[in-house]
Amino acid sequence: MKKLFLINIILLLLLFFVGYKKNSPTEPQPTKPPGYQEDIP
């Protein structure tokens, strides 16, 4: 039972860290091509 609990905890931590890295705000935003026109709200 303890092994199953430990495996579940490890899997949850891995999922959390993988999800967190994908949404990281420190990643550079893709640059827009030259001459791109911004949308006017």
Secondary structure, DSSP 8 states (H G I E B T S, - for coil): -HHHHHHHHHHHHHHHHHHHHHT-TTS------TT------
